[in-house]
Amino acid sequence: MTNLIAETSPSTRGRILAALYLAVIAGGIIAQLFIADSLVVRNDAAATAANILANKSLYRLAFTIFMLEMAAQMAVSMLFYDLLKPVNRSVARLAAIFGLTASGIKTMARLFFYAPLIVLSGAPYLSVMEPAQLEALSFLFLRINSQGAAIALIFFGFETVLRGWLVFKSGFLPRFLGVISTIGGIGWLTYLWPPLGSRVFTAVALFAIIGVIATTGWLFIRGVDDVKWRERAALAGTSIWR
């Protein structure tokens, strides 16, 4: 399998990357916007608990999609590293590390997303707590899940800024994609100050989706300039800074 991937052209690998990138976006939208957000009632622990209990299978489906989303995200980070390492291997490696760190944080945050199913399960050992307390605890876990996902966005922001710089310098991908990526990454870095990140989230998320559509569209339709990619790869192969 490793040899098969290595033998594929940069454009083919770029299209595989684009497909996985779209899967990440689609998974996040379906699990968060259409499932989780439809069950969680803002500032109402009791109503949220009732919704979760009435839709356990749907809630578990959201968790499954979240996990698949993170698996695809990790693959995207590594495929971007593979695609962009001829530009600057050290920067590409650092971007991948930021991306994998973000994926790890967000994956662990989803433990708190799943926790309400355990807390509200009605297990005998939970009978020492009142129903209202269990509902409040479940709601707290959901808030921690959201905060963990917000922390992950900071590291995704660093990854995206570095990736934008690499794309801008690459020569085998258009510079405007690098500019879009860099701006989007700076947008996610607003979560370094959480109140600001929450305030501008919708605008940043919409811009990020536009960036993903532009990047995946280019990779699917035009692809990577294979000749220039191989020229950069050959040049990088002779550098002492590999």
C-alpha positions in Angstrom: 0.0 0.0 0.0 2.9 2.4 0.9 4.5 1.7 -2.5 1.2 2.2 -4.3 0.7 5.6 -2.7 4.4 6.6 -3.4 4.0 5.7 -7.1 0.9 7.8 -7.6 1.3 11.2 -9.2 1.1 14.4 -7.0 -2.2 15.3 -8.7 -3.7 11.9 -7.8 -2.6 12.3 -4.2 -4.0 15.8 -4.3 -7.4 14.4 -5.4 -7.3 11.8 -2.6 -6.5 14.6 -0.2 -9.4 16.7 -1.5 -11.9 13.9 -1.1 -10.8 13.4 2.5 -10.9 17.1 3.1 -14.5 17.3 1.9 -15.3 14.3 4.1 -14.0 16.2 7.1 -16.2 19.2 6.4 -19.3 17.1 5.6 -18.8 15.0 8.7 -18.5 18.1 10.9 -21.5 19.8 9.5 -23.7 16.7 9.7 -22.7 15.7 13.2 -22.6 19.2 14.7 -25.1 21.3 12.8 -27.8 18.7 11.9 -27.6 16.4 14.9 -25.8 17.8 18.0 -27.1 21.4 17.7 -30.7 20.1 17.1 -30.6 18.2 20.4 -28.8 20.7 22.7 -31.1 23.5 24.0 -29.1 26.6 24.9 -29.0 27.1 28.7 -31.5 24.4 29.4 -30.0 21.3 30.9 -33.3 19.5 31.4 -34.6 19.9 27.9 -31.2 18.9 26.5 -31.2 15.8 28.6 -34.7 14.9 27.5 -33.7 15.3 23.9 -30.6 13.1 24.3 -32.6 10.3 26.0 -35.3 10.5 23.4 -32.7 10.2 20.5 -30.0 8.0 21.9 -29.3 6.3 18.5 -29.1 9.6 16.7 -26.8 11.0 19.4 -24.5 7.9 19.1 -24.5 8.4 15.3 -23.2 11.9 15.8 -20.4 10.5 18.0 -19.5 8.0 15.3 -19.4 10.6 12.6 -17.2 12.8 14.8 -14.7 10.0 15.1 -14.7 9.4 11.4 -14.2 13.1 10.9 -11.1 13.1 13.1 -9.7 10.0 11.3 -10.1 11.8 8.0 -8.6 15.0 9.5 -5.5 13.2 10.6 -5.1 11.7 7.1 -5.5 15.2 5.6 -2.8 16.6 7.8 -0.4 13.9 6.7 -1.3 14.1 3.0 -0.7 17.9 3.1 2.7 17.2 4.6 3.5 14.7 1.8 2.3 17.2 -0.8 4.1 20.3 0.6 7.3 18.9 2.0 9.3 19.7 -1.2 8.7 23.4 -0.4 10.1 23.2 3.1 10.2 19.9 4.9 10.7 21.5 8.4 7.7 23.8 8.0 5.5 21.1 6.5 6.4 18.8 9.4 5.6 21.5 11.9 2.2 22.1 10.2 1.5 18.4 10.4 2.4 18.3 14.1 0.0 21.1 14.8 -2.7 19.4 12.8 -2.3 16.0 14.5 -2.2 17.8 17.9 -5.4 19.5 17.1 -7.0 16.3 16.0 -5.9 14.6 19.2 -7.4 17.4 21.4 -10.7 17.4 19.5 -10.9 13.6 19.6 -10.4 13.6 23.4 -13.0 16.4 23.7 -15.6 14.1 22.1 -15.3 11.9 25.2 -17.2 14.7 27.0 -19.7 14.7 24.1 -20.4 11.0 24.7 -20.4 11.3 28.6 -24.1 12.5 28.8 -25.2 9.1 27.6 -23.4 7.5 30.5 -24.5 10.1 33.1 -28.2 9.8 32.0 -28.1 6.0 31.6 -30.0 5.4 34.9 -27.2 3.1 36.2 -27.8 2.2 39.9 -24.5 3.8 41.0 -25.9 7.2 39.8 -29.0 7.0 42.0 -27.1 9.0 44.8 -27.6 12.1 42.6 -30.9 13.8 41.9 -32.2 13.9 38.3 -31.6 17.6 38.1 -28.0 17.2 39.2 -27.4 14.5 36.5 -28.9 16.8 33.9 -26.7 19.7 35.0 -23.6 17.4 35.0 -24.5 16.2 31.4 -24.8 19.8 30.3 -21.5 20.7 31.9 -19.8 17.9 29.9 -21.3 19.3 26.7 -19.8 22.7 27.5 -16.4 21.1 28.2 -16.7 19.3 24.8 -17.3 22.6 23.1 -14.4 24.3 24.9 -12.1 21.4 24.0 -13.1 21.7 20.3 -12.4 25.5 20.5 -8.9 24.8 21.9 -8.3 22.4 19.0 -9.2 25.2 16.6 -6.2 27.2 17.8 -3.8 24.4 16.7 -5.7 24.0 13.5 -5.2 27.7 13.0 -1.4 27.4 13.4 -1.4 24.5 10.9 -3.5 26.4 8.4 -1.3 29.5 8.5 1.8 27.4 7.9 0.1 25.5 5.2 -0.9 28.7 3.5 2.7 29.9 3.5 3.8 26.6 2.0 1.1 26.8 -0.7 2.0 30.4 -1.5 5.7 29.5 -1.9 5.1 26.2 -3.7 4.9 27.2 -7.4 2.8 24.0 -8.1 -0.4 25.4 -6.5 -1.8 28.9 -7.1 -0.8 31.6 -4.7 -4.4 32.7 -4.0 -5.1 29.4 -2.3 -2.2 30.1 0.1 -3.6 33.5 0.9 -7.0 32.1 1.6 -5.5 29.4 3.9 -3.4 32.0 5.8 -6.4 34.3 6.4 -8.6 31.4 7.5 -5.9 30.2 9.9 -5.6 33.7 11.4 -9.3 33.6 11.9 -9.1 30.3 13.9 -6.4 31.9 16.0 -9.0 34.3 17.4 -9.7 31.4 19.8 -6.5 32.4 21.6 -9.0 34.8 23.3 -12.1 32.6 23.6 -14.7 35.4 23.8 -13.4 36.9 20.6 -13.3 33.5 18.9 -16.9 32.8 19.9 -18.0 36.2 18.6 -16.5 35.8 15.1 -17.0 32.0 14.8 -19.7 32.2 12.2 -17.8 34.5 9.9 -14.6 32.5 10.2 -16.3 29.2 9.7 -18.0 30.5 6.5 -14.7 31.8 5.2 -13.0 28.5 6.0 -15.7 26.6 4.1 -15.1 28.8 1.1 -11.4 28.1 1.4 -12.0 24.4 1.5 -14.3 24.5 -1.5 -11.7 26.5 -3.4 -8.8 24.2 -2.4 -10.6 20.9 -3.1 -12.2 22.3 -6.3 -8.7 23.2 -7.6 -7.2 19.8 -6.6 -10.1 18.0 -8.2 -10.3 20.0 -11.5 -6.9 21.4 -12.1 -4.8 19.3 -9.8 -1.2 19.8 -8.8 1.4 20.9 -11.4 3.2 17.6 -11.5 6.2 18.9 -13.4 6.8 21.8 -11.0 6.2 19.5 -8.0 8.9 17.1 -9.2 11.2 19.9 -9.8 10.8 21.2 -6.2 11.1 17.6 -4.9 14.4 17.1 -6.8 15.7 20.4 -5.5 14.7 19.5 -2.0 16.4 16.1 -2.3 19.8 17.9 -2.9 19.4 20.2 0.0 21.2 19.7 3.4 18.0 21.0 5.1 15.9 17.9 4.4 
